[in-house]
């Protein structure tokens, strides 16, 4: 690797290399995966209700359900399946 030329291209280029997009505050629909996770949580905890009203075990149960839910983005595998496969490959 020629680290010097990489550093130069990053720090001295007048051409932006990456476009940054920021979602507006309180506009979760601008962040699709965030909105989907919120919908999953809202199956168990209604909007406006404090998480403090729920025990650690109840939150863990919701977390387990979410992590074992098949997702289209993962070719209908669960988050746990994808995570464990990554660990095996490491």
PEMO-V282241 format. One record per residue. PHI is phi in whole degrees, -180 to 180 (* if undefined). NEAR is the number of other C-alpha atoms within 10 Angstrom. Layout:
phi,near
PHI,NEAR
PHI,NEAR
//
This chain:
phi,near
*,5
-100,6
-63,8
-63,9
-71,10
-65,10
-61,11
-63,10
-67,13
-80,13
-91,9
-114,8
-78,10
-87,8
-93,8
-62,7
-91,9
-136,6
-92,5
-111,5
-123,6
-122,7
-80,10
-73,10
-60,7
62,7
-124,9
-64,14
-66,12
-79,13
-124,12
-53,10
-67,12
-63,12
-63,14
-64,13
-66,11
-61,14
-61,14
-64,16
-64,17
-68,13
-64,10
-110,11
-123,17
-62,11
-59,11
94,7
-89,10
-75,9
-67,12
-65,8
-76,9
-112,11
-75,10
-58,10
-65,9
-65,13
-64,16
-62,11
-65,12
-64,16
-60,13
-63,12
-61,14
-64,17
-73,16
-110,14
-89,15
-64,16
-125,13
-58,9
-60,10
-104,11
58,8
64,11
-93,14
-89,19
-60,17
-62,15
-60,15
-65,12
-62,11
-64,12
-65,11
-64,10
-65,8
-64,7
-75,6
-76,6
//
